[in-house]
Amino acid sequence: MDDLTRYRMRVVAVVAISLFAALVARLWYLQVITTEQAVAVAEQNVIREIRVTAPRGRILDVQGRVLVGNRITTMVTINRREFDQAGFDEEQRLQVLTRIAIEVNRSGNELLKTIDIEAALEDPAYGLYDDVPVAVDVGEDLLIFFGERSDQYPGIRVVDSTVRSYLYGNLASHLLGWVGPLNDTEYRNRRPPGGKDYALRDEVGKAGIELLFEDDLRGVAGGRVVEVDRLGRIVRERDDLFLAPIPGDDVVLTIDIDLQYLVETELERAVFAARSQEPERDPDSDEDPPDFDAPGGAVVILAPASGDVLAIGSYPSYDPNESIGGFRVERWNELNDPANALPMFNRAIQGEYAPGSTFKLFTAHAAWHEGVFGTGRVKPADEAWDDPGYYVLQSCSGTEVEDVEAGGCVFRNAKSAPNPQVDLERSLTVSSDVYYYTIGESIYINPIHNETGIQDAAGDYGMGLRSGITLPFEQDGFLPTPQNREQRHSDNPTAFPYGDWYPGDNVNIAIGQGDVLVTPVQLANAFATFANGGTLHSPNVVSSVRTRDGDEVRDFGPRQMATVDIDPEFRDIA
């Protein structure tokens, strides 16, 4: 081997040794130095869990048609941590928030104010790493706008989110209810079923089915897991630890949405027709009659055999979609303003009204089953007599109507109209007040009768107590008696200055007037009880609760409250 060859071999050896030494040094650096640094960095990283809200269950009609579901919406959110770390002074911060509001409003969203954004960012319900929603249903153009200017708008994101969707707008709104953010009081009082925990600002039911079946409609929240560095910046998403949310169960109603539409359409038409009705002028008075007042109305249709609610409506109504993202303060005030006839007030179960002549059936029931017919002034049920159009109380003095008129002893039919040849059956057909005035006074003053027989009969049919309908905020109604009038006066003589009960009071309640109050659902349920032969049900608006896959969780069959003893002969006549 010559010298040149040996030289070349030495050069190659030196190069090889140098490369090997460099490789060893690099491996040592990666395995020792860098590993120590990586461990140090990893030890500084912190695992954070970000809650993922579960979709609410759907609400379906009896045919399985979706009435309330969930939809994807585009919203603007602000990550408080990233926004605060941008280093804005107070003036710069205000300028950025103002520009955000301007761009959101330009995109077509309802008016968003800077103060609204500030309030959202200061809401303690949101965590440090949460993306705080500040605008819902924005245009997708904002995704590009803020995405291209992330340096100017740190922490601002335009994301898709799931929100509630009421597919039929105003239709059945009082039945379905609405959702809104969980407030402090609700959070403290909420006792969720296992696994369905709550956080402040969670979307929860506030009225109707959304409220009463909150535990069923609510799903089980999932979670994202992220690693954040010592500065709070997200450095890694831990997909391996992701926990998928579980949707809530579906609630199937007893109503048919087609029938519901027909009923609410006719209800609205009837209210407008009543409002346009010309008030009748009193021929004996020169004063103009007051305008006909028809602020609203309600309708309830029941299946007598089962107690299922086939349709239920209240007018005026509202659109629950307005609750998405929270009602605007101005709109909330409008919806709860008596001057607007209280659109959020469910007249079908909350409204308490004098039943009027519809109550006469239950007065007749009391008279028949208490043995009032054929006693005192009350003729036998099958005996016809002439109704003169007015009734003079037995307890009043004087023989001529004019002698006792001023003393409040005379009670009249509408327009003082007479009704010839009235028996029990015809009394209901022509709605003779005088026929029931006679029964009302006789039941009270004749010692052989139960003085509260009318009230007891009405109570047997479910009046004066909640029907148990599967809806929240139902009212009781009221059946006045000598006893509760005296008690009211004793408890609060200022509010109830009169504690005595007079024959005229019984005359009034006999035709559903005076202090008698019932809700529309109570009255409908009472007639359903009569129609089915005496079974008093608690009305059902829910048929079943099912999983999203269709498996039945709960079934709601007929719920019997009581039975009413109805003589078949009386039922045939009435």
LOVEX-960890 format. One line per 2 residues: their letters; for each residue x, y, z of C-alpha. Coordinates in steps of 0.1 Angstrom, whole numbers. Layout:
BEGIN
A	X/Y/Z | ... .
REM end
This chain:
BEGIN
MD	0/0/0 | 16/33/-11 .
DL	17/65/10 | -12/81/-9 .
TR	-35/52/-2 | -26/52/35 .
YR	-33/89/36 | -67/85/21 .
MR	-75/58/45 | -65/80/74 .
VV	-87/108/61 | -117/84/58 .
AV	-111/71/93 | -110/106/107 .
VA	-142/116/89 | -159/84/100 .
IS	-148/89/136 | -159/125/135 .
LF	-193/116/122 | -197/88/147 .
AA	-187/111/175 | -212/137/164 .
LV	-239/110/163 | -231/99/198 .
AR	-231/134/210 | -265/140/194 .
LW	-280/108/209 | -266/118/243 .
YL	-282/152/239 | -316/138/229 .
QV	-317/111/254 | -302/129/284 .
IT	-304/167/280 | -336/170/259 .
TE	-353/143/280 | -346/162/311 .
QA	-360/194/295 | -390/176/282 .
VA	-398/162/316 | -394/196/331 .
VA	-418/211/305 | -442/182/309 .
EQ	-442/187/346 | -452/223/341 .
NV	-481/214/317 | -514/209/334 .
IR	-544/187/324 | -576/206/320 .
EI	-611/192/314 | -635/213/293 .
RV	-672/203/297 | -691/194/265 .
TA	-729/199/268 | -751/171/258 .
PR	-779/177/232 | -814/179/248 .
GR	-839/152/239 | -866/160/213 .
IL	-903/166/219 | -926/147/194 .
DV	-963/147/187 | -984/116/190 .
QG	-976/107/154 | -939/110/160 .
RV	-934/143/143 | -906/165/158 .
LV	-920/196/174 | -889/206/193 .
GN	-854/195/183 | -819/209/181 .
RI	-802/227/153 | -767/238/144 .
TT	-761/276/147 | -731/298/142 .
MV	-721/318/172 | -693/342/182 .
TI	-674/333/213 | -646/349/232 .
NR	-620/329/252 | -614/351/283 .
RE	-579/338/290 | -566/345/255 .
FD	-584/379/253 | -571/390/287 .
QA	-535/379/278 | -535/402/248 .
GF	-524/430/270 | -551/456/260 .
DE	-554/486/282 | -589/498/291 .
EQ	-594/520/261 | -580/494/236 .
RL	-602/467/252 | -633/489/247 .
QV	-624/496/211 | -620/459/203 .
LT	-653/450/219 | -670/479/201 .
RI	-656/467/167 | -669/431/175 .
AI	-704/445/182 | -703/465/150 .
EV	-693/435/128 | -718/412/145 .
NR	-746/437/139 | -734/443/103 .
SG	-737/405/98 | -775/407/103 .
NE	-778/397/140 | -802/414/163 .
LL	-787/445/179 | -756/436/200 .
KT	-743/462/224 | -708/465/238 .
ID	-722/464/273 | -738/430/264 .
IE	-704/416/255 | -688/430/287 .
AA	-715/414/308 | -710/380/292 .
LE	-672/382/298 | -678/391/334 .
DP	-703/363/340 | -688/341/368 .
AY	-707/311/354 | -680/306/328 .
GL	-647/291/336 | -613/306/328 .
YD	-608/284/297 | -644/285/285 .
DV	-653/301/252 | -680/326/262 .
PV	-708/330/237 | -716/366/229 .
AV	-738/363/198 | -759/335/183 .
DV	-772/330/148 | -745/351/131 .
GE	-736/350/95 | -708/327/83 .
DL	-690/357/68 | -678/364/103 .
LI	-658/332/103 | -637/346/75 .
FF	-636/381/90 | -623/372/125 .
GE	-603/343/111 | -582/366/89 .
RS	-577/391/118 | -569/368/147 .
DQ	-540/391/157 | -565/420/161 .
YP	-592/399/178 | -574/375/201 .
GI	-595/347/215 | -624/355/192 .
RV	-639/325/175 | -668/318/152 .
VD	-680/283/159 | -709/260/153 .
ST	-730/251/183 | -762/232/190 .
VR	-792/252/202 | -829/244/207 .
SY	-852/246/177 | -890/250/179 .
LY	-901/239/145 | -936/253/146 .
GN	-929/287/161 | -959/300/181 .
LA	-979/268/177 | -983/250/210 .
SH	-958/273/227 | -975/273/261 .
LL	-975/235/260 | -939/231/249 .
GW	-924/258/270 | -889/274/264 .
VG	-854/271/276 | -830/296/292 .
PL	-797/297/311 | -796/282/346 .
ND	-795/310/372 | -780/310/407 .
TE	-812/302/425 | -821/273/401 .
YR	-785/260/404 | -787/258/442 .
NR	-821/242/442 | -816/218/413 .
RP	-815/181/423 | -805/163/390 .
PG	-808/126/385 | -775/106/386 .
GK	-749/117/361 | -769/147/349 .
DY	-749/174/367 | -755/211/361 .
AL	-733/241/357 | -743/277/358 .
RD	-755/290/325 | -765/256/313 .
EV	-796/255/291 | -826/243/311 .
GK	-864/242/308 | -882/272/321 .
AG	-918/264/312 | -941/238/298 .
IE	-929/203/289 | -893/217/287 .
LL	-895/224/325 | -916/196/338 .
FE	-897/169/319 | -863/186/323 .
DD	-848/155/339 | -858/133/309 .
LR	-848/158/282 | -815/166/297 .
GV	-785/145/286 | -753/135/303 .
AG	-725/160/296 | -692/148/281 .
GR	-657/163/283 | -627/174/263 .
VV	-592/171/279 | -564/195/270 .
EV	-529/202/282 | -521/238/290 .
DR	-486/252/297 | -476/274/327 .
LG	-489/304/308 | -524/288/304 .
RI	-520/282/267 | -535/250/252 .
VR	-506/230/239 | -523/197/231 .
ER	-558/182/228 | -560/147/244 .
DD	-583/130/220 | -576/97/238 .
LF	-594/110/268 | -624/125/251 .
LA	-657/116/267 | -687/118/243 .
PI	-719/134/257 | -751/113/258 .
PG	-782/130/244 | -813/133/265 .
DD	-844/112/261 | -873/121/238 .
VV	-908/130/251 | -938/119/231 .
LT	-969/140/235 | -1006/130/233 .
ID	-1014/160/210 | -1016/158/172 .
ID	-1000/189/157 | -1025/191/128 .
LQ	-1054/193/153 | -1034/217/174 .
YL	-1030/240/144 | -1067/239/136 .
VE	-1077/246/172 | -1053/275/177 .
TE	-1063/290/144 | -1100/290/154 .
LE	-1091/303/188 | -1074/333/174 .
RA	-1102/339/149 | -1128/337/178 .
VF	-1108/362/199 | -1106/387/171 .
AA	-1143/382/164 | -1151/389/200 .
RS	-1130/420/200 | -1149/434/170 .
QE	-1183/427/185 | -1205/457/191 .
PE	-1215/461/227 | -1252/461/234 .
RD	-1268/494/245 | -1290/495/275 .
PD	-1323/509/263 | -1329/525/297 .
SD	-1296/543/298 | -1282/572/278 .
ED	-1246/562/286 | -1224/545/259 .
PP	-1218/509/268 | -1182/499/275 .
DF	-1162/483/247 | -1163/445/246 .
DA	-1131/433/263 | -1116/401/249 .
PG	-1079/401/258 | -1074/364/251 .
GA	-1088/329/253 | -1080/293/258 .
VV	-1091/259/245 | -1088/223/258 .
IL	-1098/192/240 | -1097/159/260 .
AP	-1104/123/252 | -1130/114/279 .
AS	-1121/77/280 | -1084/82/288 .
GD	-1080/118/299 | -1054/124/271 .
VL	-1051/160/259 | -1057/161/222 .
AI	-1051/198/219 | -1046/227/243 .
GS	-1040/263/234 | -1038/298/249 .
YP	-1041/331/230 | -1021/353/227 .
SY	-990/332/224 | -952/337/217 .
DP	-924/321/198 | -901/301/220 .
NE	-873/305/194 | -869/340/208 .
SI	-855/324/240 | -824/311/222 .
GG	-795/330/236 | -818/346/261 .
FR	-848/369/257 | -839/405/251 .
VE	-849/426/281 | -873/447/260 .
RW	-889/417/245 | -893/399/279 .
NE	-911/430/293 | -934/431/263 .
LN	-943/394/267 | -952/399/304 .
DP	-970/432/300 | -1007/432/309 .
AN	-1012/458/282 | -1002/432/257 .
AL	-1026/406/272 | -997/386/288 .
PM	-986/363/259 | -966/341/282 .
FN	-996/335/305 | -1011/300/299 .
RA	-1048/307/302 | -1057/270/298 .
IQ	-1042/261/331 | -1034/294/349 .
GE	-1064/315/340 | -1092/314/366 .
YA	-1126/325/354 | -1163/324/363 .
PG	-1177/294/344 | -1211/309/340 .
ST	-1238/288/324 | -1214/259/318 .
FK	-1217/253/355 | -1254/246/354 .
LF	-1248/209/347 | -1231/205/380 .
TA	-1258/224/399 | -1283/200/382 .
HA	-1262/171/393 | -1263/183/429 .
AW	-1301/189/428 | -1307/154/414 .
HE	-1284/135/437 | -1293/155/468 .
GV	-1331/150/463 | -1338/186/457 .
FG	-1363/182/428 | -1398/181/440 .
TG	-1391/199/473 | -1400/235/482 .
RV	-1401/257/452 | -1382/232/430 .
KP	-1406/213/407 | -1399/176/398 .
AD	-1373/173/371 | -1398/161/345 .
EA	-1424/188/353 | -1424/218/330 .
WD	-1432/253/342 | -1430/288/328 .
DP	-1399/307/336 | -1410/344/338 .
GY	-1375/358/332 | -1369/368/369 .
YV	-1366/352/403 | -1375/368/437 .
LQ	-1357/354/467 | -1380/337/492 .
SC	-1363/356/521 | -1373/390/507 .
SG	-1404/409/518 | -1430/423/494 .
TE	-1452/407/468 | -1444/429/438 .
VE	-1411/428/420 | -1409/466/422 .
DV	-1410/464/460 | -1379/442/463 .
EA	-1359/452/432 | -1339/479/451 .
GG	-1330/454/478 | -1311/431/456 .
CV	-1337/404/459 | -1345/400/422 .
FR	-1323/379/399 | -1330/379/362 .
NA	-1323/359/330 | -1302/376/304 .
KS	-1323/405/291 | -1350/393/315 .
AP	-1361/369/287 | -1389/344/298 .
NP	-1387/307/289 | -1420/289/286 .
QV	-1424/253/297 | -1390/246/313 .
DL	-1381/212/328 | -1347/199/336 .
ER	-1338/189/301 | -1351/222/286 .
SL	-1335/243/313 | -1301/232/300 .
TV	-1311/236/264 | -1323/272/268 .
SS	-1299/280/297 | -1326/292/320 .
DV	-1310/312/349 | -1343/313/368 .
YY	-1345/275/369 | -1311/273/386 .
YT	-1318/304/409 | -1346/283/423 .
IG	-1324/253/429 | -1296/275/444 .
ES	-1317/291/470 | -1336/260/479 .
IY	-1305/240/486 | -1292/267/510 .
IN	-1324/276/529 | -1341/242/531 .
PI	-1326/224/562 | -1332/189/547 .
HN	-1305/196/521 | -1268/199/523 .
ET	-1261/236/521 | -1229/231/502 .
GI	-1243/205/479 | -1235/225/447 .
QD	-1199/231/458 | -1195/195/468 .
AA	-1208/182/434 | -1185/206/416 .
GD	-1156/194/437 | -1164/158/429 .
YG	-1160/167/392 | -1125/182/399 .
MG	-1133/219/403 | -1116/238/431 .
LR	-1084/217/430 | -1056/211/405 .
SG	-1064/186/378 | -1028/171/379 .
IT	-1022/178/342 | -986/171/333 .
LP	-978/208/330 | -963/233/355 .
FE	-979/263/371 | -1015/250/372 .
QD	-1039/270/394 | -1065/257/418 .
GF	-1096/277/409 | -1120/284/438 .
LP	-1153/271/451 | -1168/296/476 .
TP	-1186/282/507 | -1200/298/538 .
QN	-1171/283/557 | -1142/295/536 .
RE	-1158/330/533 | -1159/333/571 .
QR	-1124/320/573 | -1111/345/548 .
HS	-1128/373/566 | -1113/362/599 .
DN	-1078/359/585 | -1078/392/566 .
PT	-1108/414/573 | -1093/442/552 .
AF	-1091/422/520 | -1123/403/528 .
PY	-1147/427/546 | -1177/405/544 .
GD	-1178/372/563 | -1215/363/560 .
WY	-1231/341/534 | -1266/349/521 .
PG	-1292/331/499 | -1282/354/471 .
DN	-1247/340/472 | -1260/305/466 .
VN	-1282/318/438 | -1252/332/421 .
IA	-1230/301/424 | -1259/280/410 .
IG	-1252/297/376 | -1214/297/379 .
QG	-1212/334/390 | -1202/351/423 .
DV	-1168/340/435 | -1167/307/416 .
LV	-1135/304/396 | -1124/275/374 .
TP	-1096/270/349 | -1104/259/314 .
VQ	-1087/226/319 | -1108/219/351 .
LA	-1140/227/332 | -1130/205/302 .
NA	-1121/177/326 | -1154/180/345 .
FA	-1173/176/312 | -1151/147/302 .
TF	-1159/130/335 | -1196/134/329 .
AN	-1192/121/293 | -1174/90/303 .
GG	-1198/81/330 | -1180/93/361 .
TL	-1142/86/359 | -1122/116/369 .
HS	-1088/115/352 | -1057/136/356 .
PN	-1052/149/321 | -1021/136/303 .
VV	-1002/156/277 | -974/131/275 .
SS	-977/96/261 | -943/83/268 .
VR	-906/90/273 | -882/72/249 .
TR	-845/70/242 | -832/84/210 .
DG	-831/49/196 | -869/45/203 .
DE	-867/23/234 | -895/31/259 .
VR	-883/45/292 | -917/54/307 .
DF	-953/50/296 | -981/73/307 .
GP	-1014/55/307 | -1047/68/321 .
RQ	-1044/83/356 | -1076/80/375 .
MA	-1081/105/403 | -1116/95/415 .
TV	-1150/84/404 | -1182/104/405 .
DI	-1215/86/412 | -1238/96/383 .
DP	-1273/83/381 | -1278/69/346 .
EF	-1312/84/344 | -1299/118/351 .
RD	-1271/114/326 | -1295/104/299 .
IA	-1316/135/306 | -1287/159/309 .
REM end
